[in-house]
Amino acid sequence: MPVHATHPMFPDANHDEQARQDFIRLFKLSVQRDIGTGNKRLYEAKVKPDFARRTGRAPKSRREVRQAMQAEPYTQMWSALLRTSQEMLYDTVGPSIERQLPDLISKAKAYGDRHGTLSLDPSVAVPPYHAAVNIHCKPGGYHTELTQDDLFAGAEYDRTVHMYLMGAMGPNNDDLGRSAALWVKQQYPHLKVRKVLDMGCTIGHSTLAWCDVFPDAEIHAIDVAAPCLRYAHARAEAMGKPAHFHQMNAEKTAFEAGSFDVVVSHLMMHETSSQALPRIFKECHRLLKPGGVMLHVDARNVTGEPFDQYQQEWDAHYNNEPFFGTLHDTDLQKLSRDAGFAREKVFELWIPSHYKPRSGTEHHINAAMKGDYFMSGAQK
């Protein structure tokens, strides 16, 4: 795994903590690479033929595949190990963050607002789709406050996300943002990008890439989780990046209409809901200037094969991401049109990874790990 690029706010790990975290990383890799790949062989050799003998046809949907696969002891073992590895991820990293939390809070306060700003609003309610489950199996989710001026969730996320993705997003975990920003720069060379909004920013991994690609633009980012925003702001200050973080709900922000040239999200859509997503798209339309661009980069099924769809939907059922599967069934282009975007200005496509560029237009089952990213968007 590539070495993570550290910054002054990055939480450290002593010898024993690092050893445990290295074990979890390798454990997760082994479960996916050495055990998970066997699911496909099991499906083709046994599950699919058995299903065909019972019904006279092959499985037509990911639901049918899941119902058949989850009865298999091998798949049960793989799923249990993968879920356990996710829980162990937080059990391993969390104590190291607790150990240094007071120092991290003090360090964050010392940075102040040298480059950007932080605006927190305690009246912002955590949406039910966040409060109902511990997303990613993270105890307390990303919004829970542990202490005054808390940034535990943000600091923990900075270490866990890199372990989870095995370094596939680059040393600063910013590949989604950098890839999307470079695509905008190439696709819309005449668009004067003066103001950008990143929705659902978590700790600003993708946000800061927009600072780099558009250094003259004013970069704003929103999230509902105060602990993540505090860390995001301190992290940006530590890296010398001018970004402005706000505690807001993407369904209804406090910004004036026509404020932004680009409104973007990175892996936010699948953490919302069927009720919230149409409101978010309408809010994007309201916030954009004429000619401005809306972009949502997220996971998406890349084939029509039921088994592939089943594999991708594991997170919805066992990693506390309940909207993950439903998002794949959602007509995002219709949402864009219903939000007010003209039909001819709506698009869906795959963009290449900046960190790991691929040749041609090849698509991959696990887009985040393989290098191509799905994007849904529109121009106002």
Secondary structure, DSSP 8 states (H G I E B T S, - for coil): -------TTS----HHHHHHHHHHHHHHHHIIIIIITHHHHHIIIIIHHHHHHHHSS---SHHHHHHHHTTSHHHHHHHHHHHHHHHHHHHHHHHHHHHHHHHHHHHHHHHTTSS-EEE--TT----HHHHSS-GGG-TTTTT---STT--HHHHHHHHHHHHHHTTTTTTTT-HHHHHHHHHHHHH-TT----EEEEES-TTSHHHHHHHHHSTTSEEEEEES-HHHHHHHHHHHHHTT--EEEEE-BTTB-SS-TT-EEEEEEES-GGGS-TTHHHHHHHHHHHHEEEEEEEEEEE----S--HHHHHHHTHHHHHSS-TTHHHHHHS-HHHHHHHTT--GGGEEEEEEE-SSS--STT---SSHHHHTEEEEEEEE-
